[in-house]
C-alpha cells in the first residue's frame, strides 16, 4: 500500500510539473528581432553554400598549402 502511495505521489508531481510547460508554448519565438535575425542568417547560409564537395575540398587544400 505504501508503494502505491509513493507511485501516485510521483505521478501527481510529474504531471503538475509537465502541464505548465505544455501551456507555456516553450520553443515558440514570435519576437520580430529574432525572426529578422533568423532570415538574415538563412540568407547568409544560402549564399555561402557550395553544393559541390570537391570544390570545397580543393579550396580548403589550396588554403592549407
C-alpha positions as CSV (number, residue, x, y, z in Angstrom):
1,X,0.0,0.0,0.0
2,X,2.8,2.4,0.8
3,X,4.5,1.7,-2.5
4,X,1.3,2.6,-4.3
5,X,1.0,5.9,-2.5
6,X,4.5,6.8,-3.4
7,X,3.9,6.0,-7.1
8,X,0.7,8.1,-7.0
9,X,2.7,11.0,-5.5
10,X,5.4,10.7,-8.1
11,X,2.8,10.7,-10.8
12,X,1.0,13.7,-9.5
13,X,4.2,15.7,-9.0
14,X,5.3,14.8,-12.5
15,X,2.0,15.8,-14.0
16,X,2.0,19.1,-12.1
17,X,5.5,19.8,-13.5
18,X,4.7,18.9,-17.1
19,X,1.3,20.7,-17.6
20,X,2.6,24.3,-17.2
21,X,5.4,23.6,-19.7
22,X,2.9,22.4,-22.3
23,X,0.7,25.5,-21.8
24,X,3.7,27.9,-21.9
25,X,4.4,27.4,-25.6
26,X,8.1,26.8,-24.8
27,X,10.1,26.8,-28.0
28,X,7.9,29.3,-30.0
29,X,9.5,32.6,-30.7
30,X,7.4,35.4,-32.1
31,X,9.8,38.2,-31.4
32,X,10.4,40.3,-34.5
33,X,14.0,40.9,-33.9
34,X,14.8,37.2,-33.7
35,X,12.7,36.5,-36.8
36,X,14.7,39.1,-38.7
37,X,18.0,37.6,-37.5
38,X,16.8,34.2,-38.5
39,X,16.0,35.3,-42.0
40,X,19.4,37.1,-42.4
41,X,21.2,34.1,-41.1
42,X,19.4,31.8,-43.6
43,X,20.2,34.2,-46.5
44,X,23.9,34.2,-45.5
45,X,23.9,30.5,-45.2
46,X,22.4,30.0,-48.7
47,X,24.9,32.5,-50.2
48,X,27.8,30.6,-48.8
49,X,26.6,27.1,-49.6
50,X,28.6,25.3,-52.2
51,X,26.8,22.2,-53.5
52,X,29.9,20.5,-54.9
53,X,32.0,19.0,-52.1
54,X,35.1,18.6,-54.4
55,X,35.2,22.4,-54.9
56,X,35.1,22.9,-51.1
57,X,37.9,20.4,-50.6
58,X,40.1,22.0,-53.3
59,X,39.5,25.4,-51.8
60,X,40.4,24.1,-48.3
61,X,43.5,22.3,-49.7
62,X,44.7,25.4,-51.5
63,X,44.4,27.5,-48.3
64,X,46.3,24.9,-46.3
65,X,49.2,24.6,-48.7
